[in-house]
Amino acid sequence: MPRGERLILSAITMNNASHFAHGLWRRPDAARQRDFEGLASWLELVRTLERGRFDMLFLADVIGAYDVYRGGWETTVREGTQFPTNDPLVLLAALVGGSEHLGLALTSSVFYQHPFPFARQISTLDHLSGGRVAWNVVTSVIENGVRNLGLEGLPAHDDRYRWADEYVEVVYKLWERSWEDEALRKDTASGVFSDPGRVHEIGHRGERYRVGGPHLSSPSPQRTPVMLQAGSSDAGREFAANHAELVLVVASTPKTAGALAEDIRRRAAAAGRRAEEIRFIVAMTFVVAPTEREARELDADLAASLSDDGIYAQISGHLQLDLATIDLDRPLDEFETEGMQGILRDMRERVPPERRAETSYRDVIDGFARRRFVGSPDQVADEIERWTAAGMDGVNVLEMIRPNSYEDFVELVVPVLQDRGLSQREYQPGTLREKLFGAGPRLPSSHPAVAGG
């Protein structure tokens, strides 16, 4: 392992019937996935993940319908492409009592709501869970989503990160500076519940927000949740270097993943942070069976159920480019976007520079949408080790079918990882931050949430 003592295992999915492998919800063996509105299948999932000693259940999210492909959201609705999708924070709150150690991570965009109520929601969830919350900070990419929130349209890419900088500044002040450590008394003898001399307004006045305070929640076990970030554009890397504790990596090869990690570590050091304060987990999809032959047979069966329309609807939304209106056979380099620039970067990096002129959108998009590793448990473990050798600290496991993919991973792959000393056999005590970093429950002193106080 590059720095940590063991592999970080996260399961990434969404509170809907189709997160990434679109079309598979139609299969007979996907009945539990289609029943995402109920609680039972999610409780089953967290039990499976805790049995496999996973660190986190991470719920991604969107606040709008992908409405770029074919000029609207009709394909998204018909195909179930992350639609309908329910609130991840509400679901995680319902799962607190059904889990004991599992980290509860959610995506929430800086556009979703005002930072003051969001800070209280996160503090409440961190209290209820005993300090197991993580927040993936995103800046949104779906025009339909920001229009739902009253904006005329999506701000320019780098402007969204400037918005995010102020948003996190507000919540940091609420979480870290509004309440002193000894402010909460609960002293029945004196009748003092909280010491007013140790509870403070934050007095924030910025470009977008005016927040007086004080924070309505007392300090939770972690105060600030474990901070996640997934941006891989220049602005996204700079934001991650300043704020992230876990960086969610999407990359085509270990080499490109390692280069991204090294770049963010360099930027973090320039910002006064230590490299060991940041971990990198790469998103990977696995099709695993007891033998390679069985895995390839299963993969062929799953691939036959994938939906091109569902996949293209999502990618069109991410790129802010209607794939139905362009010549998919033209060279990849002939395109720029205000959408998810990290995806475009990753698509390009999949192809050697000398071959990009002859490689089409169709070639790369189809490969990007359908990439997964297929093999036996030992082969999957070998592949994971290949990525960790390049600088990754763990894996963000994407499903093909939920919970089947996670059940297969827990039953077949986790024992191999444990035998190799890569995966934990028992949970360590403490908050999510303590479990992941082996230090205290609070942010380190070099993090801007603390250092800026």
VEXPATI-939569 format. One record per atom (N, C-alpha, C): x, y, z. Coordinates in steps of 0.001 Angstrom, whole numbers, plus 500000, padded with zeros to 6 digits. Layout:
N
XYZ ...
This chain:
453
500843498812500000 500000500000500000 500886501248500000 500460502338499311 501319503508499184 501568504248500497 500536504454501332 500722505175502586 499903504568503706 498630504278503440 497787503718504480 498173502280504771 497717501785505885 498057500417506268 497178499389505600 496068499823505039 495159498880504401 494297499606503386 493618498820502592 492782499341501517 491503499959502078 491107501093501524 489808501685501829 488795501134500838 487700500606501347 486639500058500496 485374500895500661 484889501430499559 483659502215499539 482731501621498496 481450501618498766 480434501199497796 479689502430497334 479787502756496045 479122503944495531 477898503540494718 476758504133495074 475517503862494368 474631505100494508 473361504982494106 472430506101494211 471094505604494717 470303506524495248 468973506205495753 467980506206494589 468254505300493640 467392505124492472 467605503720491925 467005503431490799 467077502086490232 468168501933489186 468821503021488795 469822502914487733 470861504003487911 471995503622488493 473052504584488768 473970504763487572 474549503696487066 475572503814486049 475406502786484937 475157501539485293 474992500465484302 473533500462483845 473195501418483000 471794501661482662 471213500525481806 469966500218482115 469261499152481421 469185497867482213 470109497659483161 470132496395483894 468992496287484892 468338497401485213 467197497341486125 466072496480485572 466069496226484261 464997495444483631 465126493947483872 466275493504484326 466544492070484445 465757491432485589 465426490151485462 464717489466486561 465501489463487869 466845489431487789 467639489390489021 467886490767489611 467215491796489093 467374493165489606 466142493636490370 465331492715490863 464084493106491536 464353493970492759 465397493636493534 465686494428494735 466170495827494350 466833495938493225 467282497246492746 466093498112492346 465103497503491710 463901498261491325 463113498719492550 463282498031493673 462546498362494889 463329499352495751 463962500337495101 464812501260495835 464020502200496733 462700502381496472 461926503314497294 461707502801498713 461746501489498889 461555500917500213 462855500826500988 462759500616502290 463936500581503155 464587499205503220 463814498153502984 464311496800503237 465560496471502423 465560496819501137 466712496458500307 467963497224500728 467796498439501236 468948499212501685 469508498674503002 468632498244503896 469114497621505129 469868496331504821 469383495596503836 470080494394503399 471470494749502866 471549495837502111 472832496246501545 473832496629502626 473415497426503624 474383497835504648 474852496639505470 473991495657505670 474437494442506370 475501493714505556 475293493651504243 476281493006503374 477609493745503422 477564495069503348 478788495857503340 479529495766504669 478801495754505765 479474495619507061 480057494219507222 479402493230506673 479973491880506704 481299491844505944 481396492634504874 482626492715504102 483597493751504629 483299494343505777 484157495349506416 484434496533505482 483419496924504690 483530498137503893 483600499347504814 484291500372504358 484394501594505138 483179502490504988 482620502557503754 481559503526503506 480522502981502541 479302503430502758 478275503447501726 478199504888501249 478471505108499985 478517506448499433 477380506616498426 476448507521498723 475313507775497853 475573509022497018 475766508815495721 475855509935494788 474468510552494619 474399511691493920 473102512355493792 473107513324492623 471922513605492121 471665514688491169 470393515396491621 470226516661491209 469040517422491614 468177517765490400 468514517193489256 467729517445488048 467781516248487122 466962516315486073 466924515252485072 467880515586483933 468626514599483474 469489514804482312 468614515174481121 468823516386480610 467899516899479604 468595517366478329 469786516846478081 470543517245476895 470310516283475736 470325514991476001 470226513986474942 468875514072474237 468927514183472933 467740514309472088 466878515513472468 467532516522473035 466869517791473267 465931517860474449 465948516890475338 465045516950476491 465282515799477442 464411515688478451 464590514660479475 463734513414479255 463066513327478098 462170512187477879 462914510847477899 464095510799477276 464862509545477282 465277509177478700 465696510171479459 466083509941480853 464937509325481648 463741509863481468 462580509370482213 462229507956481771 462200507733480471 461824506414479960 462827505335480380 464109505672480314 465151504685480583 465447504515482073 464928505416482904 465265505344484326 466698505743484610 467253506638483794 468650507056483933 468770508032485101 469080507464486276 469123508250487520 467830509054487704 466722508440487312 465416509087487426 464335508008487492 463424508058488461 463389509001489578 464503508711490574 464882509734491324 465931509555492325 465506510248493614 465727509591494734 465295510104496030 466470510681496822 466146511367497877 467116512128498657 468079511205499417 469394511350499210 470335510467499897 470446510742501386 470330512004501803 470489512310503217 469380511687504042 468162511731503532 467037511130504246 467240509618504365 467696508991503270 467942507553503309 469040507214504308 470131507951504307 471217507655505239 470764507798506686 469905508783506964 469378508918508314 468583507674508716 467841507112507759 467072505902508041 467964504687508244 469192504737507698 470101503592507790 471001503642509015 470953504734509768 471818504857510940 471608503691511898 470356503393512189 470072502328513144 470318500930512608 470440500787511306 470680499472510704 472142499182510475 473008500100510867 474446499920510690 475146500346511966 476355499840512146 477093500150513368 478413500843513084 479101500411512034 480430500937511741 480514501642510395 479617501360509499 479720501818508124 479650503333508017 480603503932507312 480538505347507034 479359505666506132 478748506820506320 477560507235505582 477913508504504809 478177508340503532 478655509446502704 477584509845501704 477473511152501461 476485511623500507 477064512735499666 476526512838498452 476792513976497582 475766515059497857 476237516290497995 475342517435498071 476020518605497380 475341519175496395 475895520286495636 475767521584496413 476677522496496156 476605523815496771 475405524604496258 474757524113495203 473562524775494685 472273524262495328 472341523138496046 471118522494496508 470331523352497482 471025523898498475 470338524671499494 471322525616500172 470771526520500929 471576527478501674 472480526727502657 473705527194502876 474621526459503752 474185526374505213 473374527311505693 472995527274507112 472148526045507451 471034525765506740 470296524544507063 471068523279506720 471884523331505667 472677522148505333 473624521797506473 474283522794507053 475204522536508156 474489521858509319 473267522281509607 472522521660510703 472149520215510362 471751519964509125 471410518592508736 472601517654508911 473768518105508462 474960517262508567 475344517045510034 475284518088510831 475588517925512256 474629516947512910 473350517047512561 472350516131513124 472663514695512752 472981514449511467 473290513097511020 474569512591511673 475542513460511853 476781513041512510 476525512695513970 475657513466514641 475260513109516009 474587511737516033 473580511552515197 472797510316515223 473643509084514929 474643509239514069 475449508098513637 476689507881514491 476914508743515467 478125508625516267 479372509037515514 479215509922514523 480387510443513822 480790509645512599 479817509258511785 480136508418510617 479822509093509281 479734510413509248 479256511109508059 480420511628507210 480234511560505886 481160512159504924 480342512920503896 480924514004503396 480229514862502425 481069514999501166 480483514606500039 481102514820498735 480628516163498195 481526517142498148 481182518487497694 481193518504496163 480070518849495548 480029518961494093 479478520323493698 479729520669492417 479315521982491914 478280521868490805 477748520679490593 476647520422489657 477060520592488202 476325519873487336 476603519939485908 475326519924485077 474170519728485732 472916519564484998 472156520886484969 471926521417483779 471188522678483631 469797522584484250 469116521475484020 467780521293484565 467784521423486085 468849520927486718 468930520982488169 469020522395488703 469905523213488133 470035524569488661 468822525425488304 468156525134487194 466920525868486890 465831525523487892 465832524300488383 464881523924489430 465099524728490707 466299525251490875 466642525991492091 466611527498491878 466054527934490751 465834529356490542 466908530088489790 467958529383489332 469000530044488555 468621530049487082 469125531037486365 468841531125484937 469535530010484161 470660529595484621 471423528553483954 472645528202484778 473409527273484288 474581526799485005 475717527818484875 476274528299485980 477425529206485881 478598528520485177 479531529316484680 480720528761484043 481469527861485020 482208526904484465 482842525849485255 483646526396486430 484586527302486179 485430527792487262 484662528685488231 483616529366487738 482779530175488631 482066529303489651 481714528085489243 481053527173490189 481978526825491351 483251526687491085 484187526384492174 484412527587493079 484354528796492529 484431529975493391 483213530049494311 482066529659493784 480861529565494610 481090528545495733 481677527398495366 481929526349496357 482886526813497442 483865527634497076 484809528126498081 484094528906499182 483140529755498797 482430530508499826 481481529604500609 480857528664499931 479921527756500608 480631526996501729 481793526403501410 482484525637502453 483031526561503540 483379527796503180 483814528741504204 482718528956505238 481460529066504777 480341529279505697 480142528071506600 480084526875506016 479812525699506853 480980525403507781 482201525665507348 483336525496508262 483192526394509480 482822527639509270 482645528557510393 481584528041511356 480496527508510814 479420526990511660 479872525752512415 480501524825511724 480902523566512355 482068523727513326 483043524544512941 484305524570513688 484449525740514658 483748526863514427 484078528070515178 482919528654515972 481722528209515707 480579528801516384 480484528348517839 480840527082518084 480779526533519436 482179526163519912 482535526615521103 483768526150521724 483551524740522288 484648524057522543 484558522652522961 483759522456524250 483867523366525194 483208523192526490 481893523964526589 481354524372525441 480151525208525477 478920524437525934 478820523173525544 477648522378525908 477837521850527324 477006522292528256 477186521960529672 476222520880530153 474947521046529860 473897520156530386 474014520024531914 474226521128532572 474475521153534017 473148521356534745 472609520292535299 471307520369535969 471389521160537279 472554521140537923 472684521851539210 472616523364539008 473319523872538007 473345525321537779 472227525782536856 471626524830536147 470582525184535200 471121525732533889 472408525511533625 473027525988532375 473111524824531382 472358524937530337 472442523891529308 473642524134528389 473766525365527894 474921525741527084 475441527080527585 476768527217527587 477403528430528082 477352529503527000 476558530561527184 476435531571526127 477738532289525830 478656532294526774 479946532920526525 480845532115525611 480450530870525348 481268530010524495 480537529604523214 479439530252522945 478711530060521689 478733531392520958 479127531359519680 479420532611518991 478695532708517641 478350533923517294 477930534186515929 479142534061515002 478880533829513714 480008533725512792 480153534994511952 479093535763511816 479163537046511135 479706536986509721 479278535996508977 479793535877507601 479067536833506670 479836537611505921 479298538475504881 480171538299503643 479643537562502664 480407537277501462 479683537713500211 480199537278499080 479613537652497796 478203537113497640 477960535890498152 476659535251497951 475873535039499238 476540534963500373 475852534582501605 476074535601502723 475017535797503501 475059536560504742 474541535641505842 475414535230506733 475032534279507784 475539534809509118 474606535049510025 474992535552511331 475403534461512289 474553533419512423 474807532393513413 474131532772514730 474355532014515775 475264530864515851 474690529594515196 475553528606515077 475129527304514576 474095526709515531 473038526152514988 471952525642515826 472258524312516489 473209523566515952 473562522265516528 474836522384517348 474869521668518460 476118521600519223 477130520774518433 478420520858518756 479430520141517975 479184518637517960 479169518085516765 478978516640516603 480314515932516784 480331514600516816 481588513889517084 482736514276516167 482457514546514896 483525514942513973 483578516460513741 482560517181514237 482335518579513893 482139518709512381 483202518705511619 483111518718510156 483117517276509659 482214516911508740 482236515542508221 483517515284507440 483831514023507219 484949513689506331 484656514302504965 485618515034504430 485406515806503212 485856515021501983 484914514834501044 485171514131499793 485105515128498637 485831514821497575 485782515671496374 486177514832495176 485517515099494033 485741514255492858 486190515027491629 486385516315491725 486737517078490539 488137516749490042 488304516660488726 489630516393488173 490061517446487160 489249518495486944 489680519643486162 490721520413486978 491326521410486384 492297522209487147 491657522853488363 490462523440488176 489770524060489309 489374523009490337 488931521830489878 488562520755490784 489746520229491575 490898520106490919 492100519644491621 492540520646492689 492438521919492361 492819522932493327 491879522906494535 490595522717494275 489619522630495369 489901521403496231 490166520261495580 490473519041496324 491733519201497157 492745519833496596 493998520024497321 493797520841498587 492858521764498548 492598522622499702 491659521988500712 490699521187500262 489607520787501144 489431519278501343 489791518460500368 489424517044500407 490278516252501386 489628515268502014 490349514228502748 490361512935501947 489273512682501248 489206511579500292 488935512162498916 489756511812497939 489540512228496563 489002511029495787 487866511242495130 487200510187494375 487704510254492941 488454509242492532 489164509265491260 488399508458490212 488237509053489037 487757508337487859 488879508394486841 489458507265486496 490615507248485600 490620505973484775 491235506055483614 491252504931482690 492368503945482973 493477504439483502 494637503584483754 495251503951485101 495981503029485710 496694503371486940 497647504540486751 498252504643485577 499194505734485326 498510507099485419 497337507243484769 496641508530484820 496108508809486221 495661507762486930 495207507946488305 496350508400489198 497513507764489040 498664508144489844 499133509555489568 499070509967488295 499473511332487948 498538512356488571 497229512071488569 496268512971489207 496548513080490703 496793511926491352 497057511934492787 498316512740493112 499358512555492334 500595513294492584 500394514786492393 499612515167491394 499351516584491156 498594517201492331 497579516494492827 496808517024493958 497663517065495221 498504516065495434 499398516099496598 500348517299496518 500852517574495327 501746518719495154 501021520022495471 499799520149494968 499022521355495228 498689521465496721 498396520328497363 498083520347498791 499280520824499612 500459520339499249 501665520764499961 501881522265499799 501599522781498600 501732524214498364 500736525013499202 499616524384499540 498601525039500360 498838524850501851 499927524170502212 500273523998503613 499719522744504257 499201521828503435 498685520573503983 499722519462503821 499550518369504583 500444517227504500 499844516160503582 500684515494502823 500212514510501844 499411513394502500 499795513004503703 499113511883504361 497701512239504815 497335513503504725 495983513912505089 494972513631503976 495434513214502805 494548512985501670 494706511554501193 493598510871501013 493575509524500448 492853509577499104 493190508629498233 492626508572496890 491975507207496680 490684507221496298 489985505964496022 489444506013494605 489712504978493839 489393504958492416 488094504205492184 487236504753491330 485979504099490978 486251502942490036 485754501764490390 485948500575489557 484692499714489599 484411499079488485 483309498127488389 483890496744488151 483380495773488873 483891494405488755 482759493444488402 483069492504487531 482218491343487332 483068490148487742 482705489542488862 483538488498489446 482724487230489639 483377486103489443 482787484776489657 483913483856490104 483584482654490577 484649481773491081 485771481495490090 485460481471488787 486491481254487775 486396482367486725 487480482557485980 487466483571484934 486419483237483872 486309481973483537 485328481591482515 483912481950482964 483585481651484209 482249481990484714 482039483502484745 483091484234485087 482976485699485122 482708486255483724 483382485721482719 483185486217481354 481800485846480830 481305484701481217 479938484321480829 478919485253481486 479132485569482765 478242486494483457 478318487879482825 479524488324482489 479684489642481893 478957489735480550 479068488701479746 478377488712478446 476871488783478646 476374488090479645 474941488115479931 474498489502480383 475301490136481248 474970491479481710 475061492492480575 476085492380479760 476290493351478674 475129493355477697 474509492219477517 473384492133476580 472190492945477041 472147493295478343 471017494047478889 471278495545479000 472501495991478712 472802497418478815 472028498217477770 471694499447478127 470924500329477245 471804501450476712 471990501507475390 472741502607474790 472077503946475076 470754504006474933 470051505263475164 470236505756476593 470142504844477557 470321505233478948 471719505759479209 472715505085478663 474101505499478852 474356506839478176 473871507004476953 474112508246476215 473381509426476845 472238509174477456 471525510265478133 472353510814479284 472983509931480063 473800510392481178 475054511103480685 475763510526479735 477007511133479272 476734512463478583 475638512560477844 475279513839477225 475093514910478299 474438514547479413 474244515491480498 475547515893481145 476453514942481352 477733515255481970 478582516162481086 478570515880479787 479394516659478874 478708517934478397 477392518049478683 476597519151478135 476713519186476613 476583518002476019 476674517820474578 475690516739474166 474771517063473276 473771516098472825 474425515123471856 474691513922472338 475352512924471498 474490512470470337 473184512795470379 472306512430469264 472425513403468105 473070514535468312 473109515566467269 474480515752466643 475473514994467087 476806515160466530 477217513895465802 478233514034465014 478817512894464318 479733512162465292 479274511053465807 480051510309466796 481324509709466214 481457509749464909 482644509163464285 483725510201463990 483533511454464465 484574512449464254 485600512361465386 486807512911465198 487882512749466193 487523513355467548 488017512731468580 487713513131469951 488235514523470278 489371514918469730 489994516183470112 489211517405469658 488215517221468805 487480518364468274 486308518759469175 486601518976470450 485499519297471353 486013519925472638 485320520969473098 485522521565474413 484156521675475082 484131521715476433 482861521692477135 482938522455478440 481790522983478873 481655523532480217 481122522473481180 480957521256480686 480452520168481513 481546519563482373 481448518262482629 482411517575483480 483722517424482727 484629518366482940 485866518371482184 486752517190482538 486617516679483756 487403515518484132 487065514307483297 485787514141482948 485385513021482099 486015513160480726 485956514371480157 486551514585478840 488058514336478888 488706514822479945 490137514589480101 490435513091480146 489618512363480922 489842510929481056 489617510213479733 488595510617478993 488356510012477683 489564510199476765 490113511405476769 491257511679475904 492489510899476346 492671510791477663 493867510121478156 493834508615477933 492673508089477631 492583506666477299 493272506349475976 493467507364475173 493983507165473821 495358507821473702 496384507107473206 497690507735473001 497574508929472058 498361509992472286 498251511205471456 498340510932469971 499191509985469577 499361509726468146 498154509043467514 497218508553468364 496041507866467823 494764508680467948 494839509867468574 493618510614468851 492940511116467587 493716511425466557 493121511919465320 492282510854464626 492579509597464899 491847508506464249 490850507824465182 490745508334466418 489825507747467394 488584508627467502 487429508008467421 486177508765467381 485558508902468765 484583509821468863 483748509903470055 483156508539470386 482616507885469372 481919506611469603 482852505593470245 484084505497469727 485047504538470271 485273504767471761 485530506022472113 485936506314473481 484749506335474428 483624506904473996 482443506958474849 481933505555475151 481898504699474134 481444503335474377 482386502615475336 483687502834475183 484635502205476090 484524502744477496 484313504067477614 484181504695478930 482944504171479656 481834504073478949 480572503695479576 480536502232479980 481309501412479307 481219499973479544 482463499391480204 483302500241480769 484542499716481327 484278499032482659 484852497890482814 484760497123484038 485826496041483984 486185495518485125 487169494439485164 486432493137485396 486747492159484589 486073490868484614 487102489798484961 486797488983485983 487754487933486310 487399487167487562 488309486302487950 488173485506489166 488537486365490372 488282485889491590 488646486677492773 490124487049492826 491001486123492497 492428486438492510 492781487460491444 492152487357490280 492425488330489222 491941489726489608 490780489800490254 490277491096490716 491225491680491760 491684490848492701 492620491330493723 493923491793493082 494391491072492072 495605491487491352 495405492861490715 494236493069490106 493952494348489451 493903495479490470 493293495242491617 493246496258492665 494658496599493137 495498495588493284 496877495847493696 497628496667492650 497304496484491381 497935497265490317 497632498753490496 496403499069490891 496024500471491102 496615501022492392 496666500214493433 497256500712494678 498751500956494510 499403500150493693 500825500361493440 501072501688492737 500064502183492025 500190503462491320 499829504656492198 499427504412493450 499155505514494353 497734505615494854 496888504659494500 495522504670495010 495474504024496394 494645504591497281 494524504089498644 493317503180498838 492478503077497828 491301502245497965 490476502247496703 489309501617496817 488434501405495670 487022501858496012 486414502582495083 485022502981495149 484262502025494226 483628501016494780 483080499925493983 481710500311493431 481630500368492096 480365500599491389 479691499267491123 478363499258491217 477648498018490956 477285497868489486 477101496632489079 476358496356487860 474888496186488246 474638495303489228 473297495111489787 473417495190491304 472497495897491931 472501496075493387 471424495191494006 471754494434495052 473039494340495752 473936493218495241 473544492552494133 474260491372493660 475753491608493519 476130492743492907 477549493008492678 478310493096493995 477685493700495017 478353493831496313 478388492496497050 477348491713496908 477358490380497521 478472489537496924 478629489572495602 479701488808494956 481069489294495418 481227490615495525 482516491174495937 482841490763497378 481857490850498252 482084490502499658 482381489013499822 481641488184499118 481814486740499281 483080486221498613 483456486815497474 484539486249496678 485846487029496763 485777488352496742 487003489153496645 487552489543498011 486674489948498925 487148490420500227 488009489379500944 487640488090500971 488534487125501636 489936487079501024 490033487246499717 491349487260499071 492127488493499496 491459489642499509 492120490872499951 492562490768501406 491731490160502239 492098489993503640 493300489067503788 493327487979503017 494460487059503087 495751487735502640 495639488713501750 496820489434501275 497187490617502177 496422490819503237 496691491917504153 496272493274503639 495398493298502632 494968494553502031 493675495089502616 492856494230503191 491548494639503674 491417494288505149 490748495154505897 490603494940507329 489702493747507628 490020493040508691 489190491917509136 488193492362510204 488523493412510936 487636493953511953 487671495470511876 486567496079512279 486525497533512332 487282498051513551 487926499202513367 488528499901514486 487458500762515157 487600501057516429 486619501915517104 486744503356516641 485710504134516954 485785505561516711 484955506031515536 485130507296515217 484400507925514134 484938507462512784 484258507870511720 484735507522510382 486134508080510141 486375509312510553 487708509896510350 488772509104511102 488461508661512315 489415507850513075 489670506520512398 488619505902511874 488776504610511201 489626504736509936 489439505824509199 490137505987507921 491582506435508093 491834507307509076 493147507939509163 493934507544510405 493291506862511333 494016506419512521 494444507539513440 493823508697513293 494133509828514169 492883510177514968 492698511432515288 491556511826516097 490295512024515283 489187512339515966 487906512503515274 487781513825514535 488667514771514835 488566516107514264 489520516289513094 489268517315512296 490172517663511206 491558518009511724 492614517711510954 493952518125511372 494094519627511340 495063520131512073 495210521573512249 495573522301510969 496114521590509970 496496522251508723 495341522401507750 494199521789508048 493052521914507141 492490523338507243 492070523933506111 491615525322506149 490415525559507043 489598524541507279 488456524715508178 488905525054509586 490087524548509961 490636524768511297 491672525879511278 492546525830510273 493647526797510214 493157528219510028 491977528357509421 491459529706509171 490753530309510365 490677529562511455 489941530063512612 490762531016513459 
